[in-house]
Amino acid sequence: MILEKYFKSFTYAIAGIGYAFRSQVNMRFHIIAALVVIISAIILHLSPLEWCIVLLCIGSVIAAELINTSIEINVDLLSPERNVKAGNIKDLAAAAVLVICAVSAIIGLIVFIPKIIHFI
């Protein structure tokens, strides 16, 4: 019974990721970018620590995008008409994703540039 409850919660979480992937252009971009990064990491033989850092960045960006999507849906549900404060909420959530993406990109450059230079 308990395992069935946990299995259902995973099913809901996967459904949420699927919904975000189908409905959000930015989520599709992040997933494709993550795949490119993972393939690059395999080719460039990242160390275990570098893998951990890269995967943490990928997970942070995708999680932030999921939270942003959730916030946007909630704001649209609670305030279907145009509202300045609702717009501010959505802008702030999008800004959080932007910050995580920017930091992750910088971390990616720090990790990958030396590997690319050595690879060439």
VEXKOL-596512 format. One record per residue (C-alpha): residue number from 1; x, y, z; residue in three letters. Coordinates in nm, 4 decimals, m for minus. Layout:
<rovos>
seba NUM	px X	py Y	pz Z	torba Ala
...
</rovos>
This chain:
<rovos>
seba 1	px 0.0000	py 0.0000	pz 0.0000	torba Met
seba 2	px 0.2767	py 0.2445	pz 0.0924	torba Ile
seba 3	px 0.4782	py 0.1558	pz m0.2171	torba Leu
seba 4	px 0.1708	py 0.2151	pz m0.4321	torba Glu
seba 5	px 0.1369	py 0.5655	pz m0.2818	torba Lys
seba 6	px 0.5011	py 0.6459	pz m0.3592	torba Tyr
seba 7	px 0.4697	py 0.5048	pz m0.7108	torba Phe
seba 8	px 0.1670	py 0.7261	pz m0.7731	torba Lys
seba 9	px 0.3562	py 1.0347	pz m0.6546	torba Ser
seba 10	px 0.6369	py 0.9567	pz m0.9014	torba Phe
seba 11	px 0.3759	py 0.9139	pz m1.1738	torba Thr
seba 12	px 0.2361	py 1.2595	pz m1.0959	torba Tyr
seba 13	px 0.5836	py 1.4127	pz m1.0970	torba Ala
seba 14	px 0.6670	py 1.2574	pz m1.4331	torba Ile
seba 15	px 0.3328	py 1.3790	pz m1.5668	torba Ala
seba 16	px 0.4302	py 1.7294	pz m1.4529	torba Gly
seba 17	px 0.7612	py 1.7108	pz m1.6362	torba Ile
seba 18	px 0.5787	py 1.5833	pz m1.9441	torba Gly
seba 19	px 0.3253	py 1.8657	pz m1.9258	torba Tyr
seba 20	px 0.6017	py 2.1252	pz m1.8944	torba Ala
seba 21	px 0.7909	py 1.9698	pz m2.1861	torba Phe
seba 22	px 0.4813	py 1.9681	pz m2.4097	torba Arg
seba 23	px 0.3552	py 2.3135	pz m2.3162	torba Ser
seba 24	px 0.6665	py 2.5224	pz m2.2507	torba Gln
seba 25	px 0.9115	py 2.6174	pz m2.5244	torba Val
seba 26	px 1.1732	py 2.7098	pz m2.2640	torba Asn
seba 27	px 1.1501	py 2.3658	pz m2.1023	torba Met
seba 28	px 1.2096	py 2.1982	pz m2.4381	torba Arg
seba 29	px 1.5104	py 2.4261	pz m2.4906	torba Phe
seba 30	px 1.6501	py 2.3401	pz m2.1449	torba His
seba 31	px 1.6056	py 1.9660	pz m2.2014	torba Ile
seba 32	px 1.7753	py 1.9823	pz m2.5422	torba Ile
seba 33	px 2.0567	py 2.1940	pz m2.3954	torba Ala
seba 34	px 2.0947	py 1.9418	pz m2.1120	torba Ala
seba 35	px 2.1268	py 1.6574	pz m2.3628	torba Leu
seba 36	px 2.3926	py 1.8508	pz m2.5568	torba Val
seba 37	px 2.5823	py 1.9150	pz m2.2318	torba Val
seba 38	px 2.5588	py 1.5489	pz m2.1263	torba Ile
seba 39	px 2.6829	py 1.4270	pz m2.4662	torba Ile
seba 40	px 2.9669	py 1.6815	pz m2.4505	torba Ser
seba 41	px 3.0532	py 1.5675	pz m2.0988	torba Ala
seba 42	px 3.0750	py 1.2068	pz m2.2165	torba Ile
seba 43	px 3.2961	py 1.2996	pz m2.5128	torba Ile
seba 44	px 3.5235	py 1.5202	pz m2.3001	torba Leu
seba 45	px 3.5529	py 1.2649	pz m2.0156	torba His
seba 46	px 3.4496	py 1.4838	pz m1.7243	torba Leu
seba 47	px 3.5767	py 1.3820	pz m1.3821	torba Ser
seba 48	px 3.3252	py 1.2573	pz m1.1227	torba Pro
seba 49	px 3.3323	py 1.5952	pz m0.9477	torba Leu
seba 50	px 3.2777	py 1.7797	pz m1.2770	torba Glu
seba 51	px 2.9857	py 1.5459	pz m1.3521	torba Trp
seba 52	px 2.8332	py 1.6279	pz m1.0142	torba Cys
seba 53	px 2.8660	py 2.0009	pz m1.0764	torba Ile
seba 54	px 2.7222	py 1.9795	pz m1.4294	torba Val
seba 55	px 2.4323	py 1.7582	pz m1.3196	torba Leu
seba 56	px 2.3558	py 1.9909	pz m1.0295	torba Leu
seba 57	px 2.3411	py 2.2821	pz m1.2747	torba Cys
seba 58	px 2.1152	py 2.0894	pz m1.5145	torba Ile
seba 59	px 1.8856	py 1.9839	pz m1.2314	torba Gly
seba 60	px 1.8710	py 2.3384	pz m1.0934	torba Ser
seba 61	px 1.7761	py 2.4891	pz m1.4282	torba Val
seba 62	px 1.5075	py 2.2294	pz m1.4979	torba Ile
seba 63	px 1.3683	py 2.2546	pz m1.1434	torba Ala
seba 64	px 1.3607	py 2.6342	pz m1.1685	torba Ala
seba 65	px 1.1747	py 2.6123	pz m1.4989	torba Glu
seba 66	px 0.9219	py 2.3714	pz m1.3458	torba Leu
seba 67	px 0.8665	py 2.6069	pz m1.0509	torba Ile
seba 68	px 0.8362	py 2.9028	pz m1.2883	torba Asn
seba 69	px 0.5772	py 2.7181	pz m1.4959	torba Thr
seba 70	px 0.3842	py 2.6292	pz m1.1811	torba Ser
seba 71	px 0.3869	py 2.9909	pz m1.0646	torba Ile
seba 72	px 0.2726	py 3.1155	pz m1.4053	torba Glu
seba 73	px m0.0172	py 2.8679	pz m1.4134	torba Ile
seba 74	px m0.1208	py 2.9620	pz m1.0607	torba Asn
seba 75	px m0.1080	py 3.3343	pz m1.1340	torba Val
seba 76	px m0.3126	py 3.2860	pz m1.4521	torba Asp
seba 77	px m0.5659	py 3.0804	pz m1.2576	torba Leu
seba 78	px m0.5975	py 3.3304	pz m0.9718	torba Leu
seba 79	px m0.5778	py 3.6443	pz m1.1817	torba Ser
seba 80	px m0.7014	py 3.5782	pz m1.5368	torba Pro
seba 81	px m0.7400	py 3.9497	pz m1.6072	torba Glu
seba 82	px m0.4386	py 4.1733	pz m1.6595	torba Arg
seba 83	px m0.2921	py 4.2759	pz m1.3250	torba Asn
seba 84	px 0.0332	py 4.4599	pz m1.2552	torba Val
seba 85	px 0.1145	py 4.2597	pz m0.9410	torba Lys
seba 86	px 0.0384	py 3.9314	pz m1.1189	torba Ala
seba 87	px 0.2763	py 4.0411	pz m1.3939	torba Gly
seba 88	px 0.5413	py 4.1239	pz m1.1335	torba Asn
seba 89	px 0.5066	py 3.7763	pz m0.9820	torba Ile
seba 90	px 0.5558	py 3.6126	pz m1.3217	torba Lys
seba 91	px 0.8510	py 3.8407	pz m1.4006	torba Asp
seba 92	px 1.0180	py 3.7546	pz m1.0696	torba Leu
seba 93	px 0.9768	py 3.3815	pz m1.1289	torba Ala
seba 94	px 1.1211	py 3.4184	pz m1.4795	torba Ala
seba 95	px 1.4084	py 3.6242	pz m1.3367	torba Ala
seba 96	px 1.4925	py 3.3400	pz m1.0975	torba Ala
seba 97	px 1.5211	py 3.1024	pz m1.3931	torba Val
seba 98	px 1.7391	py 3.3546	pz m1.5758	torba Leu
seba 99	px 1.9759	py 3.3860	pz m1.2775	torba Val
seba 100	px 2.0120	py 3.0088	pz m1.2446	torba Ile
seba 101	px 2.0660	py 2.9748	pz m1.6205	torba Cys
seba 102	px 2.3317	py 3.2483	pz m1.6225	torba Ala
seba 103	px 2.5203	py 3.1007	pz m1.3278	torba Val
seba 104	px 2.4948	py 2.7510	pz m1.4776	torba Ser
seba 105	px 2.6281	py 2.8788	pz m1.8108	torba Ala
seba 106	px 2.9257	py 3.0402	pz m1.6351	torba Ile
seba 107	px 2.9916	py 2.7186	pz m1.4427	torba Ile
seba 108	px 2.9640	py 2.5274	pz m1.7709	torba Gly
seba 109	px 3.2254	py 2.7520	pz m1.9286	torba Leu
seba 110	px 3.4577	py 2.7041	pz m1.6304	torba Ile
seba 111	px 3.4215	py 2.3253	pz m1.6536	torba Val
seba 112	px 3.4171	py 2.2813	pz m2.0317	torba Phe
seba 113	px 3.6613	py 2.5394	pz m2.1712	torba Ile
seba 114	px 3.9752	py 2.3715	pz m2.0285	torba Pro
seba 115	px 3.8476	py 2.0325	pz m2.1494	torba Lys
seba 116	px 3.7776	py 2.1693	pz m2.4985	torba Ile
seba 117	px 4.1201	py 2.3371	pz m2.5170	torba Ile
seba 118	px 4.2871	py 2.0130	pz m2.4096	torba His
seba 119	px 4.0721	py 1.8133	pz m2.6546	torba Phe
seba 120	px 4.1741	py 2.0303	pz m2.9524	torba Ile
</rovos>
